[in-house]
Structures are given as C-alpha cells and as structure tokens.
Amino acid sequence: MQRKLAALLSADVQGYSRLMGEDEEATVRTLTGHRKVMGALIRDHRGRVVDSPGDNLFAEFGSAVDALACAVAIQQALASRNADLPDQRRMRFRIGINLGDVITDGERVYGDGVNIAARVQDLADPGGVCISGTTYDQVEGKLALAYEFLGEQPVKNIAKPVRAYRVVTPDGRTPASEPAEMLDVPGRPSIAVLPFANMSSDPDQEYFSDGIAEDLITDLSKLSGLFVIARNSTD
C-alpha cells in the first residue's frame, strides 16, 4: 500500500429511493445514461472512476482544478439531459470534492480523504457542488466560479469539523440551475416541507429528523393534485 495526495469527487442521486419506487426500469435507464456522460467527462478532465456502487459514483483526479471543472461540467451536462424529462423523473446528483491524503491499494483508495469527500457531498444541493477547505485553497481564483462559505461543518464519523464551500456561478446560481427549479408555482395547491430540527441532545439523531422531511416530501409528491416545492428551494 502507498500514500498519495488526490482530488476526490463523490456524487450521489438525490431522492434515488423515490425514483426507484416509482419506476425501477426508467430510473435504471436514466442512471445508466447519466453515468456514461459522467464517465466521459471524468476522462476528459484527466480523472478516473474508482467505483460506482448503487446510485453513487466516486472518482479521483491529480488536480483539484480538474476535479472542480469536471464537477461543474457534469452538473451542466446532466441539467441539459434532465430538461427532456418530466420534473418528477429528473435525476439530480449532489457532488462533493475533497483534496486529501489517501492510501492506495491497486485501483482502490482509502482514508479520511475519501470519507470527507462523501461528507462534503452531503452538504451539496441537488444539481450543486460543494468543496472542502483544502480544495478551495487550491482552486480559488483559477476558475470562473464563486464560492459561498458554509463555515466549519460537523460531519458524521470525522473527528474535526470540515471547512466547506458551496460552488456557485458568478451571478450566484448553482452550476445546474434550471428554469424549472424557479418557484413558478402552477395553478394548483402547493406545499413546502421545511427541515425538522433535532431537539434532542444526541447529534446522531440528525438522520431521523432529515428522514422525516424526506419521507413527507416523497409521500406528498405522489398526490397528483398537489404541487410539492423542492426541498432545496425552501432552505
């Protein structure tokens, strides 16, 4: 086993369980098509796909700038593909990037650097990109992008809080901003589910409050006469 410094990209699908529950075959077709686009862009940006279990995709790059440029290109390409799908069938990825030291074992990579990339991904909006502080230090001023500081974020299974930034375009939008995401509410009853606060003293219960909101959104979206506002639009 050897160690090296690598830029690590982690991506997963927001609402994947709902998509699979509604139409497994259509979800698999969309996921397969999206992954082909992602794989091609990763290669174009001098990266490689390390693993792609379930709805996740993990890639490594020798450059943080290449990794971020690739992430933005992916979100823009997938937004274009999603435009051809009904809103409820659109597959939006969250992407996180971390620059960190990793252990390599053949084609596999391990270590906190990998885990932090996955945790930073959890902070991203659907169609968005979040980066760790170590990544920001390398990419600042090198791409036509802006960054919103999210502070020191406590993340699961990582001892120290992680400095994190949301990546936005110079006009303040996410890389995959789509017209359909704007709150142009149709002429029917509409509802938004706000995040639930964890009122207990146990931080491990955060997943429970998040899960309640996600389940409510999923169940309400099945009602044909109701327009459910996207979760990221209520933040």
C-alpha positions as CSV (number, residue, x, y, z in Angstrom):
1,M,0.0,0.0,0.0
2,Q,1.2,3.5,-0.8
3,R,0.0,7.0,0.0
4,K,-0.6,10.0,-2.3
5,L,-2.4,13.3,-2.5
6,A,-5.5,13.2,-4.7
7,A,-8.6,15.3,-5.5
8,L,-11.6,13.1,-4.8
9,L,-15.0,13.5,-6.3
10,S,-18.0,11.9,-4.7
11,A,-21.5,12.0,-6.3
12,D,-24.9,10.5,-5.5
13,V,-28.5,10.9,-6.6
14,Q,-30.9,13.0,-4.6
15,G,-34.2,11.1,-3.9
16,Y,-32.9,7.9,-5.5
17,S,-35.2,5.6,-3.4
18,R,-38.3,7.6,-4.5
19,L,-37.3,7.4,-8.2
20,M,-36.8,3.6,-7.9
21,G,-40.0,3.2,-6.0
22,E,-42.0,4.9,-8.7
23,D,-40.4,3.3,-11.8
24,E,-37.3,1.0,-11.4
25,E,-36.7,0.4,-15.1
26,A,-36.9,4.1,-16.1
27,T,-34.6,5.0,-13.2
28,V,-32.0,2.5,-14.2
29,R,-32.1,3.7,-17.8
30,T,-31.7,7.3,-16.7
31,L,-28.9,6.4,-14.3
32,T,-27.1,4.4,-16.9
33,G,-27.3,7.3,-19.4
34,H,-26.2,9.9,-16.8
35,R,-23.2,7.7,-15.8
36,K,-22.0,7.4,-19.3
37,V,-21.9,11.2,-19.6
38,M,-20.2,11.5,-16.2
39,G,-17.6,8.9,-17.1
40,A,-16.7,10.6,-20.4
41,L,-16.3,14.0,-18.7
42,I,-14.2,12.5,-15.9
43,R,-11.8,11.0,-18.6
44,D,-11.8,14.3,-20.5
45,H,-10.7,16.1,-17.3
46,R,-7.9,13.6,-16.7
47,G,-9.6,11.7,-13.9
48,R,-10.7,8.1,-13.4
49,V,-13.8,6.4,-12.0
50,V,-12.8,4.5,-8.9
51,D,-16.1,2.9,-8.0
52,S,-19.9,3.3,-8.8
53,P,-22.0,1.3,-6.4
54,G,-25.8,1.8,-6.5
55,D,-26.5,5.5,-7.2
56,N,-23.0,6.6,-6.1
57,L,-20.0,7.5,-8.2
58,F,-16.5,8.1,-6.9
59,A,-13.6,9.4,-9.0
60,E,-10.1,10.7,-8.4
61,F,-8.0,13.4,-10.1
62,G,-4.4,14.5,-9.9
63,S,-5.6,18.2,-9.8
64,A,-8.2,19.9,-7.7
65,V,-8.8,22.4,-10.5
66,D,-9.5,19.5,-12.9
67,A,-11.9,17.9,-10.4
68,L,-13.9,21.0,-9.9
69,A,-14.0,21.9,-13.6
70,C,-15.3,18.3,-14.2
71,A,-17.9,18.6,-11.5
72,V,-19.3,21.8,-13.0
73,A,-19.3,20.3,-16.5
74,I,-21.1,17.2,-15.2
75,Q,-23.9,19.3,-13.5
76,Q,-24.4,21.4,-16.6
77,A,-24.5,18.3,-18.9
78,L,-26.9,16.5,-16.6
79,A,-29.2,19.6,-16.3
80,S,-29.4,19.5,-20.1
81,R,-30.3,15.8,-20.1
82,N,-32.8,16.3,-17.3
83,A,-34.6,19.1,-19.3
84,D,-36.0,16.3,-21.6
85,L,-37.6,14.5,-18.6
86,P,-40.7,15.3,-16.5
87,D,-39.8,17.2,-13.4
88,Q,-40.6,14.2,-11.1
89,R,-38.3,11.9,-13.1
90,R,-35.3,14.2,-13.3
91,M,-32.2,12.7,-11.7
92,R,-30.1,15.3,-9.9
93,F,-26.7,14.5,-8.4
94,R,-25.1,16.1,-5.4
95,I,-21.3,16.4,-5.8
96,G,-18.6,16.9,-3.2
97,I,-14.9,17.3,-3.7
98,N,-12.0,17.0,-1.2
99,L,-8.3,17.3,-1.7
100,G,-6.7,14.8,0.7
101,D,-4.1,12.2,1.5
102,V,-5.2,8.7,0.7
103,I,-3.9,5.1,0.9
104,T,-3.9,3.3,-2.5
105,D,-4.2,-0.5,-2.8
106,G,-4.1,-1.3,-6.5
107,E,-7.1,0.6,-8.1
108,R,-8.7,1.3,-4.7
109,V,-8.3,4.3,-2.5
110,Y,-9.0,4.6,1.3
111,G,-8.7,7.0,4.2
112,D,-10.2,10.1,5.7
113,G,-9.7,12.0,2.4
114,V,-12.2,9.7,0.8
115,N,-14.7,9.9,3.7
116,I,-14.5,13.7,3.8
117,A,-15.4,13.9,0.0
118,A,-18.5,11.9,0.7
119,R,-19.5,14.1,3.7
120,V,-18.9,17.3,1.7
121,Q,-21.2,15.8,-1.0
122,D,-24.0,15.5,1.6
123,L,-23.8,19.3,2.0
124,A,-24.4,20.0,-1.7
125,D,-27.8,20.9,-3.2
126,P,-29.3,18.7,-5.9
127,G,-27.5,19.8,-9.1
128,G,-24.9,21.5,-6.9
129,V,-21.3,21.2,-5.9
130,C,-19.6,21.6,-2.5
131,I,-15.9,21.6,-1.8
132,S,-13.8,21.2,1.2
133,G,-11.5,23.9,2.5
134,T,-8.4,22.1,1.2
135,T,-9.9,22.1,-2.2
136,Y,-10.9,25.8,-2.0
137,D,-7.3,26.7,-1.2
138,Q,-6.2,25.2,-4.5
139,V,-8.9,26.4,-6.8
140,E,-9.6,29.9,-5.6
141,G,-9.2,32.4,-8.5
142,K,-8.4,29.7,-11.1
143,L,-11.9,29.1,-12.5
144,A,-14.8,31.5,-13.4
145,L,-16.7,30.5,-10.3
146,A,-17.7,32.0,-6.9
147,Y,-17.8,30.3,-3.5
148,E,-20.2,30.6,-0.6
149,F,-18.5,29.8,2.7
150,L,-20.6,27.4,4.7
151,G,-18.5,27.6,7.8
152,E,-16.9,24.7,9.8
153,Q,-19.3,21.9,9.4
154,P,-19.5,18.9,11.8
155,V,-19.8,15.8,9.7
156,K,-20.5,12.2,10.5
157,N,-17.6,10.0,11.5
158,I,-15.0,12.8,11.0
159,A,-13.3,13.9,14.2
160,K,-12.8,17.6,13.3
161,P,-15.3,19.9,11.7
162,V,-14.8,20.4,7.9
163,R,-14.4,23.8,6.3
164,A,-16.8,23.8,3.4
165,Y,-17.9,26.0,0.5
166,R,-20.8,25.9,-1.9
167,V,-19.8,26.4,-5.5
168,V,-21.9,29.0,-7.5
169,T,-21.7,30.8,-10.8
170,P,-20.5,34.4,-10.7
171,D,-24.2,35.5,-10.7
172,G,-24.9,33.3,-7.6
173,R,-26.6,30.3,-9.1
174,T,-25.8,26.7,-8.8
175,P,-23.9,25.1,-11.7
176,A,-27.0,23.2,-12.8
177,S,-29.6,26.0,-12.3
178,E,-32.7,25.1,-14.4
179,P,-35.7,27.3,-15.2
180,A,-38.0,24.6,-13.8
181,E,-36.4,25.0,-10.4
182,M,-37.6,28.5,-10.1
183,L,-40.7,28.9,-7.9
184,D,-43.1,29.4,-10.7
185,V,-45.9,27.7,-8.9
186,P,-48.7,26.2,-11.1
187,G,-52.4,26.9,-10.5
188,R,-53.0,24.2,-8.0
189,P,-52.5,23.7,-4.2
190,S,-48.8,23.9,-3.3
191,I,-46.9,22.9,-0.2
192,A,-43.3,23.0,1.1
193,V,-41.8,20.8,3.8
194,L,-39.4,22.7,6.0
195,P,-36.4,20.9,7.6
196,F,-37.2,19.4,11.1
197,A,-34.9,20.4,13.9
198,N,-33.2,17.8,16.1
199,M,-34.5,18.9,19.6
200,S,-32.6,16.1,21.4
201,S,-29.1,16.4,22.7
202,D,-27.9,13.4,20.6
203,P,-26.4,14.6,17.3
204,D,-26.7,11.0,16.0
205,Q,-30.5,11.7,15.7
206,E,-30.0,14.2,12.9
207,Y,-30.6,11.5,10.4
208,F,-34.0,10.8,11.9
209,S,-35.2,14.5,11.5
210,D,-33.8,14.6,8.0
211,G,-35.6,11.3,7.2
212,I,-39.0,12.6,8.3
213,A,-38.8,15.6,6.0
214,E,-37.6,13.3,3.1
215,D,-40.4,10.8,3.7
216,L,-43.1,13.6,3.8
217,I,-41.9,15.1,0.6
218,T,-41.9,11.7,-1.1
219,D,-45.4,10.8,0.1
220,L,-46.9,14.2,-0.8
221,S,-45.3,14.1,-4.3
222,K,-47.5,11.1,-5.0
223,L,-50.7,13.2,-4.8
224,S,-51.5,14.3,-8.3
225,G,-53.4,17.4,-7.3
226,L,-50.7,18.8,-5.2
227,F,-47.5,20.7,-6.2
228,V,-44.6,19.9,-3.8
229,I,-41.9,22.6,-3.7
230,A,-38.4,21.1,-4.0
231,R,-36.6,20.7,-0.6
232,N,-33.6,22.8,-1.7
233,S,-35.9,25.7,-2.6
234,T,-37.0,26.0,1.0
235,D,-33.6,26.5,2.5
